[in-house]
């Protein structure tokens, strides 16, 4: 079946450090891939997405590239800020209507 | 323009009771989703509505769970004979409902935290 695996947290970084959160997926067909973010006390919101292989999604300095050959969609940011502290969810959507989410990775950024 | 709203924000009930959770989607959004999020986990799909009809209810865990959207806007998730294992945050999301679902951004509500004692 379809599934998403992302690195376990928490991830703790100092401000301005480089961030990578790994995400790999298993899916039939050609899924669309997403990163969602949940800031403390707020609802889940879409961070970025990519709908086909080799597409790069980007937003707020975050990037992720849809790699079909490695079935991956790793999230990266060159210089994190304290305000990036949140839980990040990788997700996929295949031909139907079900979005499948990973378990989430909590990021703490220290000043 | 208001986002997706959910009421109540918190619900505490006793095992065996009936509960209703409400979702008000963004105005004009034809697609509506319900998810359940247990502690430390990602959201788990429950049901999807396109307009008034449930296009996919395969995520509902059993027949104690039911959802309606009679006028294609507000939706209610109903849980009968609640069990302690139903305790979770129930999330609602809506989207425009365009044909290209891969590009269809879902907007999430703040959730209802359900606690079954």
Interface residues (C-beta under 8 A of the other chain):
Chain A: X4 X31 X32 X42 X43 X44 X45 X46 X49 X51 X89 X91 X93 X96 X97 X98 X99 X100 X101 X102 X103 X104
Chain B: X3 X4 X31 X33 X40 X41 X42 X43 X44 X45 X48 X55 X56 X58 X59 X91 X93 X101 X102 X103 X105 X106 X107 X108 X109 X110 X111
